[in-house]
Amino acid sequence: MRVVVLISGRGSNLEALLKDQQNYSISHVISNNFDAPGIKLAKQFGVTNTCIDWSDNSSAEDYLIDVINTSQTDLIVLAGFMRILSKRIVTIFHNKIINIHPSLLPKYRGLNTHQKVIDSGDELHGASVHLVDNQLDHGRILAQTQIAVNNEKNAQTLAEKLISKEHKLLTSVMGLISAKELVWDDQHLKAFGKKITKPLMIK
Ligand code: GAR
C-alpha cells in the first residue's frame, strides 16, 4: 500500500509511520510549511518530499493533486496537517484521506484540544483517526485511543502524555488498513470482517 503523508510541523506522527512501514510504504511527504522539522525527517529516511506554497489555496491544491496522482497513492494521511482541504480534493480522493486529531471526536474539533479538556474538567482525553471530509476534524471516526486525565498541570503536560498514544493509534490503524482488517465504504465500517457502528478502540 502506497501512502502519502501531509504534515505542517514537528512530524512526530510521521516519524512513527516512517519507523513502522510494515505492510505499507510512505512514497511521498508533503508540507505546506517549508521549515517543517518533519520535512527534515523525510529527508533523513530518504523519502521524496515536496513543500507547497499555500498562499493561494486553489493553485496549491492543483499541485497537491498532481503530486498525489504521480505517487500512485492508495491512502493519504494527514499527520498534523493544519489546512482544511477543499471539497474538490475530498471528492477526488473520496474515502482515501484519513486524519489524526488529538481529541475524542466529536468533542473538541480545531485547536487547543488539551486546554479544552482541562477547562471542561474531563476525566478522559484521547485521539481519533477519522475519514476526512471538507469540514475541520470531521468525517467518520475509524478508531480512537483514550488516556485518563490525572491532574495534569497544563495543556503541554497533557499533550506530552497523549502523543505516544497517538503514535500507537496511527501505526495500529495503518497496520489494520494495509492488512484489510479495517475497511470502509460510504455506508459501512468493517473491522476484522464484521460491521462496526462505533470506532475501534486501540489501547
Ligand atoms: C498531533 O497532536 C496531531 O494529532 C495534531 O497535530 C499534532 C501534530 O504533531 N493534529 C491536529 O490537531 C489536526 N487537527 P506531530 O507533527 O508531532 O505529528
Residues whose N, C-alpha, C, O or C-beta is under 5 A from the ligand:
A	BS01	GAR	G9 R10 G11 S12 N13 L14 A79 G80 F81 I100 H101 P102 G110 D137
